[in-house]
Amino acid sequence: MNNAMRKGHETRAIANAIISVGIAENIDITMMKCVKLAYLAHGWTLALTGLPLSREPVLAGQYGPIFKSLFKALPMRGSTKLCRQILREDGSRAASDFSSTELAIIKRVVLTYGPRNTQDINQILQSEEGPWHRSVSRGAGIEQIDENEIKLFFSGDRREECQRISRSKIKCLKI
């Protein structure tokens, strides 16, 4: 998808929504978990609405899918708990006008995956049939992950796998 044609939100604003839900629900959000939850929210939004949550493309990083600007904006220690909003380079707060559907998806992602450890989340993100693994397998280094592959990955069977992996009574992303 051409960046000029992309709709969606700034990744820092997505991260801030994730952090806000985490604080409100008493769920610890670390730097590493925030990056993963942003990708999950983006994938589920693509699958459920057909539209991207982020205006930035997803890259196949060394250890999983990333949004480059978010990865750079967060503290480099993956276990650092995020307790406050992420600011832009100019010091302003990154916020966005999320739709009620987008907010519901972000909240459900945080409630479903947020309590899990990063290894459990990685089982989903690094799945052999997933878009990150396919991109890394091509051996081209860090490359953009195709949005259609992400959308397909989060459609259909993924809902059942989400339930199995989360092992919780929370219904997986029914909005």
N, C-alpha and C positions, 0 to 999 in steps of 0.2 A: 504494500500500500504506500503510495507516495506521501511523504511527510506533509506536503502542502495541502493534501486532501484529507488528512487525518482529523478526526474529531477527537474529543477526549479531554483529559485534564492533565495538569502539571503533576508529575510524579511526587513532588514534595507535598502537594495538597492531598494526594491519595495517602501518603505516609502519615500526614497529620490527622486525617480522618481515622486511620488505623490506630494511631497512638491515643486519640481521644476515646475511641471505643474501649481500647485496652485499659485505660485509666478508669473509665466509668464502670467497667465490668471486673476490675481488679485482676486483670490478666497482664502479666509481665510481657512487654514487647521489647525485645533486644534488637540491635542493629541487624543482625543476620535474619532474625524472624521477620522483621519489618520488610526487608527486601523480598523475602519469600511470600509473605502475605500480600504484598502489592501485586506480585505476579499472579497469585491465586485469584485475587479479586479481579484482575484484568481478564484472566482466562474465563472465569465464571461469567463475567459481564459479557464477554464476546459470545459465549455459548447461549446465555439466556436472553440477550437482547439483540445480538447481531452487531453490536457497536463496541468499539474499543473503550475501555475505561481510561487508559493513558493515551496521551497524544504522542508519546515517545515510543519508538519501537523497542521490542524486547530483544536483548542480545544473549547469545549463548556464552556465558562466562565459564571460567574454568570449573567451578563447582556447582553451577546451576544457572538458571535464567536470571538476568539482571536488567535493570534500567540504569543506564550509565550515569545519568545525572543524579539519581537517588543514591546510587552506590557511592558516588563522590561526595555527596552532601552529608552522609551519615558518619559518625565516629568510626574509625577503622577497627576497633576492637569489637568483634562479633558478639561477644557476651555482654556488652555494655547495655544496661537497661535504659530505654528512652523514656524520659519523664516529662519532657516539654516539647513543644512544637518545633518543627524544623523551619529555619528562616532562609530566605533567599540571600543571594550574595549582597544585596543592598540593605539587608537587615529587616526587610518587611516580612510579614507572616505569609506563608504560602497557603492560600485558601481557594476554594472553588465552589461553584454553584452546582452541586451534585443533585441529580434528580432523586426523587424518593426511592425509585427502584435501585439506583446506584448505591445510595446509602444503605438500603436493606441488604444488598449483596455484600458490601464492605462489612457491615455488622455481622452478618451470618458467617462470613469467612473468618473474622476474628473470633467469634464464639466457637466455631467448629474446629479451626486449626490452631488458634492462639494458645490454648492450654497444652497443646502437644509439644514435645521436644523437637528440635530441628531435625534429628535423625528420622523421626516419623514423617515429617513433612518432606524430607528429601526422598523418601520411598516413592512418593507421588511424583515429585518434580524430576527425578532422575530415572524414572521408569523407562525400560528399554523400548517400549512402544511410544514413548513421549517425544514431543518436538525438540526438547533440549538434547536428548540423547541422539536423535537423528542428526541434528546440526553438528554436534561434537564429533559424531562418527564420520562425517564428511571430511574431517581433518583440516578444515580451512581456517582454523584459529577462531577468534571471536567474530561471530557473524550474526546477522539479524535472523531471528526465528520467524518463519512465515506465519502470519496471522491466521490463515486458514488452517494450518496444522494445529495451532493453539486452540482454535475454536472446536475442531474435531476432537481433540484430546479431552476437552472438558464437556463434551456432549455424551449422551447415552450412558455407556458402561461406567464412566468416571463417577457418576452419582452413586452407584452401588459400591465402588471401591472406596469412595470418600467415607461412606457409612462404615465399611469394614475396618478401615484404617483408624478412623477417629474413635471407634468403639464407644460411642457416646449415645445418649438418648436424643441428642439434638438432631433434628431432621436436617439433612444436608441440603442447604440452599433452596428450600421451598419458600418462595416469596409470594 
